[in-house]
């Protein structure tokens, strides 16, 4: 049995800006990536090493986790700031995947 990283490359969906959205799951990432590059965390944490990798491609991170993970989102945002990324936490009552495309767009526009 081999051991190692599950993902050798970050799973980034979408393209076009220097801002990336971090969310918990792949369905939310697919929905949000229509508007901004998005990476699912497959959970609610991200390593500092991966944040450093993201800094090579992006200048800003928006952390949009599920509503019950606000403390985790704040920690991710703080860690991003500590390595020099601009960061914001987007808090909503529902998961990103549970909003319409128009609602997702409106939420993202409020924090740009």
N, C-alpha and C positions, 0 to 999 in steps of 0.2 A: 504494500500500500504506500503510495506516495503522499507527501504532504507539501503544501505550498500555498501560494496565493490563489484565491478563487478567480480573481480577475487580474490579469496582467496589465490590461489597459483600462482606463476609466470608460464607463459606458456613457458617452455623451450623445444626446439626441438633439438635433436641430443645429443651426449655425447662424452666423451673421453679426454678432455683437461681442463686446468685451465683457458682457455680464452673463453669469451662469446662475441658474436656479438649481438648488439642491432640494430634493424631495425624498420621501421615504420609499416609494414603490414605483415599479415600472409603468403601471397604468397612469399614475399621476404624471410621471415624466413624459409619457407620450402626449398626454393632453396639453401640458404646459409648453412642450417643445415646439408647438405651432407658433409660439410668439418669441421665445428666447431659448438659447441652448440650455438644456436641462440634464441633470445627472441624478439617477435614482441612487440612493444610499443603500438600498436593500436593508433598511433598518433606520436608525436615528443617530448614528455616529459616523464620523469620518476621521481617518488618521491624519496627523499633522503632515506626514510624508505625502499623502495624496493632495492635501491642500497646497503644499509646495509645488506639486506637479501642475495643479490647476492655475497657480499664479503665473506659470510660464505662458499661459494662453489667455487668461482673463484678468481683469483688474477689479471686478466687483462680483460679490457673491450675494445672492438672495436665498435665504434659508426658509423654505416653506414646508414645514413638517405638519403632521396631523395635530389637531388641537390639543390632544392629551400629551404632546411631546414638546410643549413650549420651553421647559427648562433645558431640554436637549438642544433645541434650536438656538437658544441663547448661548449655550456653550460652544456650539459649532461656529456661530457668528463671532464670538469672542476669539476663538482660536484662529479664525480667518483673519481677523483684525491684527492679531499679534504677529502674523507673518507678513503683514503689509497689504492685505487685500481690503478693499472697502467692503463692508458687509451690512446687510439689513435683514431683519427677521420679519417675515410676513405671517401674521397670525390671523387665521380665519376659523370659524366654528366647524366647518366641514373639511374633509380631505380635498385636495385640489381636484382629484378625479370626479368628485361629486358635484362640481359646478359646471355650468354651461360654458361654451367657448367664450361667449360675450362676458360672462362674469369673470372668467380667468383673465381675459384681456383687461378688464376694468381694474381688477386687483393689482395686476402688474403695473399698470399705468399710474396707479396712486403712489407707488414707491420709487418710480424712476427718478 
